[in-house]
Amino acid sequence: MIPIPTGVRVWLATGRTDMRCGFTSLALSVQEILKKDPLSGHIFWPHDVEAG
């Protein structure tokens, strides 16, 4: 288990996420869609609802 420090939020993206994108494109999605800073220390977890 990975401990998550106090005050860190975990953001789960439940829409479609193209995992072929690089970190730059995923960070841009965090900025544009969630209006959050991808370097804030919070965890942004892309999740494809159609997976599996």
N, C-alpha and C positions, 0 to 999 in steps of 0.2 A: 504494500500500500504506500502511495506517495502522500506525505503530509502536505496539506495546503495551509499556508500561513494565515493567521488571523487577519481579516479585512480584505482578503482576496475574493473576488467574485468569479463565478464560473458562468459564462454565457454560452448557451447551447443554441446553435443555429439549426432549426428544424427544416428549413427549405432545402432545395436542391443545391448542392455544392459540387462544382467540378474539381475533383481532387487532382486533376492533371495540372492545375494552375500552380505556379510557384508561390513562394512566401510573399512576394511583392503584391501579387494579385489578390491573395487571401487577405493581406493587411489592408489593401484598398477597399475590399468588401466590408471589412469591419468599420472602416472610417465612413464609407458612404451609406451603408445600410443601417448599422447600429449607432452611428454618430458617436463612436467611442475611439479612444486612442489605443491602437494595437500594442504600443510599448508601455502601457500603463502598469503592467505587472499583473493584470487580471488574466484569466484563462478564457480563450475563445475557442470553442470546440465545434468544428463543422460536423454535421451529422446528416447523412443522406437518408431520408425517410423511406426510400424505395430499396435500400440495401437489404440483401438477404431475402 
